[in-house]
Amino acid sequence: MGVLESAWVIARRDFVATVWSRSFILFLLAPLILFAFVLFAAQMAEDAERSASQPVVAIVADSDTVARLDAARRELVEGTGERLFPVLRSVPPAENLAVQARRLLADQEESYSGVFNGTIDHPFLTGPTRIDEGVGDRLQLIVDQARRARALEAAGAAPVAAPIERVVTEQAAGNLQMLRRKLASVGQGMIFGITLMLATLLLSNLVEEKSNKVIEVLAAAVPLDAVFYGKLIAMLGISAVGLSLWAGMAFLGYVLFQVLQDWMTLPDVSPAVGWPAFGLLLLLYYCANFMLLGGLFLGIGGQASNIRDIQTISMPVTLLQVMVFLLAINVVGREGDALAWFAYVFPFSSPLAMVAHAAKYETLWPHLVALVWQAAWVALIVRVSARMFRRTVLKSSPGGAFFSLAALRRRRA
């Protein structure tokens, strides 16, 4: 059999052995459980950070000053956001304000960042110098707003709110580019997360078959390149089954929330290449990213002797994926500089970088060039990995170049 036919046989064997096993159900449920746990932990961390990071300022002043400061802060918060301004907490003044300020700043339970005393005409803020940017400047805005409100009230010229009349357009270039950058980041994150979860399993694939002598039987029956291609295709097919199930569950969940709640709506934006082309390119770049990293992981895992070696190299491999992801996400906010071009050309970051390109730019021919470039690297990585495995593990390589034209002619004959 030829390489492609042999690879299909290996792929079908691995696919059936994996999908028809009971553990495959746990494999499909594990990401959902992990995703739910991550969302829950992120929400908990965000709530804790929101309550812990917002500074609190003790207001040691008369009731009129406290009321005006509270009203000024309320007006500023309504137009901006609650977390942009420090929380103002009224404290009854003591006889010695300086001693009281030091005691309030030393209170571990209340955790004041600063102490305000005086009036809005002669304000004083007690605290370390490092709070000036986060607390002092914003407290100054509150005091200025309180003074303006008092002046307008004294002059009898309280401003009347003038609602802005809207002229609605279809889209704005700045808003469109911002949403497309977010769309590019979402696409990159999806490809990275799924590849990180699935491709790493290939590290231990060859170790298991080396231990039970299956790999020797396969290598004697079919070309070793076909074994590597078959395993990559099988894992890609397994991931396609998982993606189909997860996408179906996500769609049903979206429909359910759309029926129950009207707030869950997609933004009115489309990728630069359009949704059909973007969906197709997202799938193709996922396959390319999986094949590139999967071929590399098969080569690395093939050199390991046991599961302990796999556990040792799992962390460096994961860090390698994270570094490639960080390189690719720089393309989202950059416009054609050297780092962006390097991310486009570097084979392991090229699929993720081109996803961002599809979301931002309309041209399609660069994607054809990128897919051909990535396919060439897949063939090179699989070829090198197979030859290294034959030389170092099976110790049966006859030597010579990785690509032999004479061998190719003999195979065709």
N, C-alpha and C positions, 0 to 999 in steps of 0.2 A: 504494500500500500504506500501511497505517497504521503507527504507530510500532512497535507490538509485532511485527507481521509483518515489518517491515523489519529490526528488531533481531535477529529470529530468523535472517533470511537472512545478515546480517553475522556473527552468532555462528557459524553453521554454516560459513561460508567461512573464518573465522579458525581455528576448531577443527580442521577437516579439514587445512588447510594446515600447522598446527603438529604435530598428532598423527601425521600420515602422513609426517613427515620423519625422516630419519636422525638429525638432531641431537636429536630428542626423547628418544632413548635416553640420550644423554649428559646431557640435562636431568634424567632420572629417576635416573641413577646419581650425579650430582654431590652431591645432598644426603646420600646414604648414605655416600659417601666423606668428605664434610665432617663428618658426625656421628661416624663412626668416628675421624677425626683429632682431633676435639674431645674425645671420650672418652679417647683415648690421651694427649693433651696434658694433660687435667685430671688423669688418674691419675698421670702423671709429675710434674706440679706438686705434687700432694698428697703424694706420697712424698718429694719434695725438701723441701717445707715441713715435713713431719712430722719429718724428720731434722735440719733446720736450725733450727726454731723452739723445740725443746725445750731448755731450759737445762741446763747441766752444772755440777755443784758438785764441787769437789775436796775430798775428806775427808782432812785431815791429822790423824790421830789413831791411837791404839793399836788393836790388832786386835780387842779386845773391843768398843770403841765402834763400829768399822766394822761388825762383825757384827750388833750390835743395831740400828744404823740401817738396814742392809740388810734385816733381818727386819721392822722396822716399816714400811719403805716397801713391802715386798712384801705385807704384810697390807692396807695402805691401797689399793694398786693393785688388788688382787683384788676389792675392793668398789666401786671407782670406775672408774678408767681409767688406762692407762699414761701418757698425755700430760698428765695433771693434776698430776703431781709431777716435780720435776727429777731428772735422772739423777745418781746418786751414784757418783763414781769415786775409788777409794782411791789416795792418793799417800803414799809413805814420807816421814815427817817429816825435816826437816833441822835443823841446829844452831840457826839463826836463823829462827824461824817467820815473823817479820814480813817479812824479805827474801824468803823463799820464797813467801809469799802474793803479794807484788808481782810476782815473776817469773811465777808461775802465771797471774795475771790479765793479764799482758802477753803471754802465749804465744798467738800467732796461730793455730797449728796445732790446739791442744787447745780453744781458745775457751771457757775457763771463765767462767761468769757470777759465781761467788763462790767463796770458800775457807772451809771449815769447819774449825775446830780446837778443841781442848779436849775435854771429855767431855760426856755427856748431862746431867750435873749442873751443869756450868759451860761451856755452849757459847758459841762466838764465831763470827761470820760476818763475813768481810772482803769488801767490794765496794762499788760505788756505791749511792747511796740509791735509785735508780730500780728496783733489783731487789727491793725490799722486798715489793711487792705480788705479783709473780710467783714469786719464789724464797723470800724471807724468811718469809712467812706459811706457805707449804706446808712449808718445812723445819722450822718450829716445830711443825707437826702431826706430822711424823715423829719429832722429838725427844720430844714429849709421848707419842706412842704407844710409843716405846721405853722411856720411864720407867715407864709404866703396866705394860707387859709385865714389866719387871724387878721391880716391886713385887709383882705377882701371883705371879711365880715365887718370890720370896723368902718370901712368905707361904704358899706351897703351895696357893694357891687359883686355879689356872689355870682360866679359864672354859671350860665345855663348850659347843660350838656347839649352838644350838637352832634347827633348821630351821623356817621359817615354814610353817604349814599353810595351804593356799590354799582359799578358797571362791570358785569360779569363777562369774561372772555373764556375761550376754550382752554387756553393754556398759556403759561409764561415761561420764557426760556430758562430763567434762573430756577424756578420751581421745578421745571421739567428735568433739568440736569441734576438737581438734588435728589429727586425721586428715582431717577435712573441710576445714580450712584448707590442709593440704598438697594435697589433691585439687583445691581451687580454684586453687592456685598452679600445679599441673601443667597444668590446663586452660587457664589464661591463657598459660602459656609455650608450649604447643603452638600456640594460635591466633596468638600474636605471632610465633613463629619461622617458621611457614608463610607468614603474610601478609608478613612482612619479606622472605622469599625470593622470593615470587611476585609480589606487587603492585608491587614496584619495577620489574619488567620492563615495566610499562605506561608508564614514563617515556619509554622510547625507541620505543614502538610508533608513535605518531603522527609522530615525527621521520622514521622510515624511509619511511612512506607519503607524507609531505609531500615528501620528496626525489625520489620517483619518480612524483609527480603522481597517485597512486591516490586520495588523500583528496579531490581536486577532483572526480573521477568519482563517488565515493560520495556526496559532498555534493550533487551535482547530481541524483542518482538517488533518494535517500531523505532523509528528515529527518535533520538533523545529530544530534539527540538519539538517534535510532535507531542511528547509528554508534557513539556513546559507549556506549549500553546494550549493543549487540551485542558490542563488544570486551570489556566487563566480563563479560558472560555467557560468552563464549568462554574467557576466561582462567579464570573460575570452573570451567567444565567441564574445562579442561585440568588444573587443580589437583585436581579430583575424581578424574580418572584417576590422577594421581600418588599421591593419598592412598589410593586403593583398593589400588594396588600396594604402597605402603609398609606399609599396615596388614596386608595379606596376608602380607608377608614378616615383619613383626613377630610376627604370630600364629603362623606356622610356627616362628619362632625360639623363641617362648615355649613352644610345645608340645615342641620338641626339648629345651630346657633342663629342662622339667618332667619329661620322661621320664628324662633323664640324671641330673638332680640334684633333690633334694627341697627344697632351701633356697629356691628361687625360687617364692614363693607371694604372692598378692595379700593385702593387709590385709583383715581382717574388718570392713569399713566400707562404707557406701553413702552417696551424696549425700542431702541432705535431701529432694529431690524424687523420689528413686528413680532407679535406673540407666536405665530406658527413657526417662523424661522428660529426664534429664540428658544422655543421648546425643543425643536430638533437639534439645535446646536448644543443646548444644555445636555441632552442625552448623549450626543456624540462626544462631547468633551468629558463627560463622566466616564464613558467607556475608555477614552484615551487615557485619562488620568488613572483609572483603575488598572489598565493594562501596563502602563509605564511603572507605576509603583508596585503592582503585583509581580511583574517580571523581575524587578529589582529584589523584592522580598523573597521570591522563589530562589533567586541566585544566592542570597544571603542565607536563607534557611537551609539550602542544600549543602552548605559548607559546615553547618552545625552537626555535632555528633549526637546530642541528646537534648531532652527538654530543658535541662539546666542551662545549656548554651543559649537556647531560645529565650529563656527568661532573662538572661544577662543582656542580650542584644535588643530586647524589646524596647527598653527605655531610650537608647540612642536612636533607634528607628523612629519612634514616636516623636522625639525631638527634631529629627530630620524632617518629618512631615510638617511639624509646626513651623519650622524655619521657612520651608517652601511656601506655606500658607501666608506667613507674614510678608514674604517677598511679593506674593501675588496681590495681596490686598493693597499694596502701595500703588498699583495701577489705577485703582478706583478714583483716587484724588489727584493723580498726576497726568500731565498732558505731554507725552512724547519726550521725556527726558531720558538720560542714559539708564537710570534704574528701571524705568518702565520698559524700555527696549530690551534690557537684559532679561526681565521677567517674561517678555514675549518669546525670546529666543531660547532661554534655558528650558530644556525639555520637560523637567519635572514641575516647573511652575507655568509652563505655556498653556495647558488647558484651563487653569483657573484664571490666568491673565486674559485669555481670549474670551472668557465668559463676560468679564467686565467690558472688553472691547465691543462685544455684541450688544450689550445694554446701552452703550454710549454713542456708538457710531453706526451709520447706515450701510457702509460698504460691506460686501459679502466676500469678495475675492480673497482678502487676507485670511479668512477662515479656511478656505480650500487649501491655501499654502500651509497654514498651521497644521491642519489635519494630516496632510501628506508628510510634513516634517515630523510630527509626533508618531505616525505609523512607521516611519523609517527608524526612529529611535526604539520603538517597541521591538521591531525585528532585530536590531543590533543588540539590545539588552538580552533578549531571549537567546540569541545565538551565542553571545559571550557567556551567559549563565550556563547554558547547556554544555559548552565546551569545557568550562571550568569544572563543572560537576563530573564530566567524564574523566577529566585528567586527574583531579584531586581526590575524588571519591571512588569512582569505578576504576580509575587508573587503567583505562583502556583506550585512551586517545592515541591515534597514530602520529599526532603532531601536525605541524603545518599551519597554514593560515586559517583564520576563522571562517572566511568565505573562499571557497575553492571553485573556480570556474570549470576546471577539469572534472571535479566531482559532480558539479551540476550537469555537465554534458553527459557523463556516464549515467546519472540518474534518469535523465530524459530518454537516453537510449534504451 
